[in-house]
């Protein structure tokens, strides 16, 4: 997906075809051609391409969320065998 015409349209490259979607004037971040609709909200995008194709939670190129810092795995202390 690429925004074209200074953001006035979105160009989608799908496996079976390419399609241009015009920006919907009444909705911010929404592009449609009457059949296919693309909604961009921050870093997430949803593509509704009719009843057979719905893609939710897609990431917008170049707007990835910052990576979360992972905490190191802490090992449990070893248990000592009871004294005999």
ZIWOLIN-V54006 format. One record per backbone hydrogen bond with DSSP energy under -1.0 kcal/mol. CO is the residue of the C=O (numbers start at 1). NH is the residue of the N-H. If there is no record, write none. Layout:
CO | NH
CO | NH
This chain:
2 | 11
4 | 9
5 | 8
8 | 23
9 | 4
10 | 21
11 | 2
12 | 19
17 | 14
19 | 12
21 | 10
22 | 32
24 | 27
27 | 30
29 | 40
30 | 24
31 | 38
32 | 22
36 | 33
37 | 48
38 | 31
39 | 46
41 | 44
43 | 60
44 | 41
45 | 58
46 | 39
47 | 55
48 | 37
53 | 49
55 | 47
58 | 45
60 | 63
